[in-house]
């Protein structure tokens, strides 16, 4: 029986190719040999089935005023039940929480983990999405920090500029605390991935395989335990 793994995230889980110029056309996606969930699946081998559930612009618990369907907590429960039984849920969300249009009040370090905390509780409280009427294991990936881009320089301001960058650098500390609180696995994506110079938010091409291999090693460790 294969181990079922759900990767729940935003455009960096979907595999968005960074743009250097603004465009009204839909984003393009890295191929299956590049995207980190696919690389992870290849590393894990035939005993695992990896489900990619990445959506560009997805937040944790905050409304996108322009695209209301992007609030991650709203789709998480139906997603868990759609793909059950699951052995592991990998969550990497939070970057889009920084977007100013998604904030009713400015985010702070104290509130930075509120969203991921709520998502973890949804998984923990959904026994029937795992095997044996038990919730699946959870692996939290702290998102990479944003940076000022060389290409699409205006993206930086949309994510809060310098303040947004400072908050994004706190993801590892905050998410590791959440992981310890709920007994989840934890990995800092910034140890393996970095934002591309094109927009300062999306993974560079080389980042995907590095992260995929690192997550695969962490998954094997968790599954063996």
C-alpha positions as CSV (number, residue, x, y, z in Angstrom):
1,X,0.0,0.0,0.0
2,X,1.4,3.3,-1.1
3,X,1.9,6.2,1.4
4,X,-0.4,9.1,0.4
5,X,1.1,12.6,0.7
6,X,-0.8,15.8,0.2
7,X,1.3,19.0,-0.6
8,X,-0.9,22.0,0.3
9,X,0.5,25.4,-0.7
10,X,0.5,28.4,-3.0
11,X,2.3,29.2,-6.3
12,X,5.6,27.9,-5.0
13,X,4.0,24.5,-4.5
14,X,2.2,24.8,-7.9
15,X,5.6,25.6,-9.5
16,X,5.1,29.1,-10.8
17,X,7.9,30.3,-13.2
18,X,8.9,33.8,-12.1
19,X,8.2,36.6,-14.6
20,X,10.6,39.5,-15.3
21,X,7.8,41.7,-16.8
22,X,4.2,42.2,-15.9
23,X,1.7,40.4,-18.1
24,X,-2.1,39.8,-18.2
25,X,-1.5,36.2,-19.4
26,X,-1.7,33.3,-17.0
27,X,1.4,32.2,-15.2
28,X,3.5,29.4,-16.6
29,X,4.6,26.3,-14.6
30,X,7.8,24.5,-14.2
31,X,7.8,20.9,-15.6
32,X,7.5,17.7,-13.6
33,X,11.2,17.2,-13.7
34,X,11.7,20.6,-11.9
35,X,8.8,21.1,-9.4
36,X,9.7,20.3,-5.9
37,X,6.8,18.0,-5.1
38,X,7.6,16.0,-8.3
39,X,11.2,15.8,-7.4
40,X,10.3,14.7,-3.9
41,X,8.0,12.0,-5.4
42,X,10.9,10.7,-7.6
43,X,13.2,10.6,-4.6
44,X,10.7,8.7,-2.5
45,X,10.0,6.1,-5.1
46,X,7.1,3.8,-6.0
47,X,6.0,3.3,-2.4
48,X,4.6,6.9,-2.2
49,X,1.9,8.8,-4.1
50,X,2.3,12.6,-4.0
51,X,-0.6,15.0,-4.6
52,X,0.1,18.5,-5.7
53,X,-2.4,21.0,-4.3
54,X,-0.8,24.4,-5.0
55,X,-2.8,27.5,-5.9
56,X,-1.3,30.9,-6.8
57,X,-2.1,33.6,-4.3
58,X,-3.5,31.2,-1.6
59,X,-3.4,32.6,1.9
60,X,-3.8,30.8,5.2
61,X,-6.9,32.4,6.8
62,X,-7.0,35.8,5.1
63,X,-9.5,36.9,2.4
64,X,-8.1,38.0,-0.9
65,X,-10.5,40.9,-1.6
66,X,-10.1,40.3,-5.4
67,X,-10.3,36.5,-5.5
68,X,-12.2,35.2,-2.5
69,X,-11.6,31.5,-3.3
70,X,-8.0,31.8,-2.3
71,X,-8.4,31.6,1.5
72,X,-6.6,28.4,2.3
73,X,-8.6,27.3,5.3
74,X,-11.8,27.2,3.3
75,X,-10.6,24.6,0.9
76,X,-8.4,22.6,3.3
77,X,-11.2,20.4,4.8
78,X,-12.8,19.4,1.5
79,X,-9.3,18.8,0.1
80,X,-8.4,16.5,2.9
81,X,-11.6,14.5,2.5
82,X,-11.2,14.4,-1.3
83,X,-7.8,12.7,-1.1
84,X,-8.3,10.5,2.0
85,X,-6.9,8.3,3.4
86,X,-3.7,10.4,3.8
87,X,-0.5,9.5,5.6
88,X,1.1,12.9,5.6
89,X,0.0,16.5,4.9
90,X,2.8,19.0,3.9
91,X,1.8,22.6,4.3
92,X,3.8,25.6,3.0
93,X,1.6,28.7,3.2
94,X,2.0,32.2,4.6
95,X,3.8,34.3,2.0
96,X,0.5,35.7,0.5
97,X,-0.6,36.6,4.0
98,X,1.9,39.4,3.7
99,X,0.2,41.0,0.7
100,X,-1.2,44.3,1.8
101,X,-4.6,43.8,0.0
102,X,-5.2,40.7,2.2
103,X,-4.7,42.5,5.5
104,X,-7.4,44.2,7.5
105,X,-4.7,45.3,9.9
106,X,-0.9,45.0,9.5
107,X,0.6,41.7,10.4
108,X,3.0,41.5,13.3
109,X,5.4,38.9,14.5
110,X,2.8,38.0,17.2
111,X,0.1,37.3,14.5
112,X,2.4,35.8,11.9
113,X,1.7,32.3,13.0
114,X,-2.1,32.6,13.5
115,X,-2.9,31.3,10.0
116,X,-0.7,28.2,10.0
117,X,-1.9,27.5,13.5
118,X,-5.5,27.3,12.3
119,X,-4.6,25.1,9.3
120,X,-2.8,22.6,11.5
121,X,-5.9,22.4,13.8
122,X,-8.1,21.6,10.8
123,X,-5.9,18.6,10.0
124,X,-5.5,17.5,13.6
125,X,-9.3,17.7,14.1
126,X,-10.2,15.7,11.0
127,X,-9.6,12.1,12.1
128,X,-11.3,10.5,9.1
129,X,-8.9,12.0,6.6
130,X,-6.1,9.7,7.8
131,X,-5.8,5.9,8.2
132,X,-7.5,4.0,11.0
133,X,-9.7,7.0,11.9
134,X,-6.6,9.0,12.9
135,X,-5.4,12.3,11.5
136,X,-2.3,12.1,9.2
137,X,1.1,13.4,10.2
138,X,1.9,17.0,9.3
139,X,5.1,18.5,8.0
140,X,5.3,22.3,8.1
141,X,7.6,24.1,5.6
142,X,8.5,27.6,6.5
143,X,8.2,29.8,3.4
144,X,11.3,31.5,2.0
145,X,11.8,35.2,2.6
146,X,10.8,37.7,-0.1
147,X,13.3,40.2,-1.5
148,X,13.5,43.2,-3.8
149,X,13.5,42.0,-7.3
150,X,15.6,43.2,-10.3
151,X,12.8,42.5,-12.8
152,X,9.3,43.2,-11.5
153,X,10.3,45.7,-8.9
154,X,6.7,46.6,-7.9
155,X,6.0,43.2,-6.5
156,X,8.0,44.0,-3.4
157,X,5.7,46.8,-2.3
158,X,2.7,44.6,-2.8
159,X,4.1,42.3,-0.1
160,X,4.8,45.1,2.3
161,X,8.2,46.2,1.2
162,X,10.9,46.2,3.9
163,X,8.4,45.4,6.6
164,X,7.1,42.5,4.7
165,X,10.6,41.2,4.1
166,X,11.4,41.5,7.8
167,X,8.3,39.5,8.7
168,X,9.1,36.9,6.0
169,X,12.4,36.3,7.6
170,X,10.6,35.3,10.8
171,X,8.7,32.4,9.2
172,X,11.2,29.8,10.3
173,X,11.1,30.8,14.0
174,X,7.4,31.2,14.2
175,X,6.6,28.0,12.2
176,X,9.0,25.9,14.2
177,X,7.2,27.0,17.4
178,X,3.9,25.9,15.8
179,X,5.4,22.6,14.8
180,X,6.6,21.9,18.3
181,X,3.3,23.0,19.8
182,X,1.3,20.4,17.7
183,X,3.9,17.7,17.3
184,X,4.5,18.3,13.6
185,X,7.6,17.9,11.5
186,X,9.4,21.0,10.5
187,X,11.7,22.1,7.7
188,X,12.9,25.6,6.8
189,X,12.5,26.0,3.0
190,X,15.0,28.8,2.9
191,X,17.8,26.4,3.7
192,X,17.3,25.0,0.2
193,X,15.4,27.5,-1.9
194,X,15.6,31.2,-2.7
195,X,13.5,33.7,-4.5
196,X,14.2,34.4,-8.1
197,X,15.5,37.9,-9.2
198,X,12.6,38.2,-11.6
199,X,10.0,38.9,-8.9
200,X,11.6,38.3,-5.5
201,X,8.9,35.9,-4.4
202,X,8.8,32.8,-6.5
203,X,11.4,30.0,-6.3
204,X,14.4,30.1,-8.7
205,X,14.5,27.1,-11.0
206,X,17.4,25.5,-9.1
207,X,15.6,25.9,-5.8
208,X,12.9,23.4,-6.7
209,X,15.0,20.3,-7.0
210,X,17.1,21.2,-3.9
211,X,14.0,21.6,-1.8
212,X,12.4,18.4,-3.3
213,X,15.3,16.3,-2.3
214,X,15.4,17.8,1.2
215,X,11.7,17.3,1.8
216,X,12.0,13.7,0.6
217,X,14.7,13.0,3.2
218,X,12.5,14.5,5.9
219,X,9.5,12.5,4.8
220,X,11.5,9.3,4.9
221,X,12.6,10.2,8.4
222,X,9.1,10.9,9.6
223,X,7.6,7.8,8.0
224,X,10.3,5.5,9.5
225,X,9.5,6.9,12.9
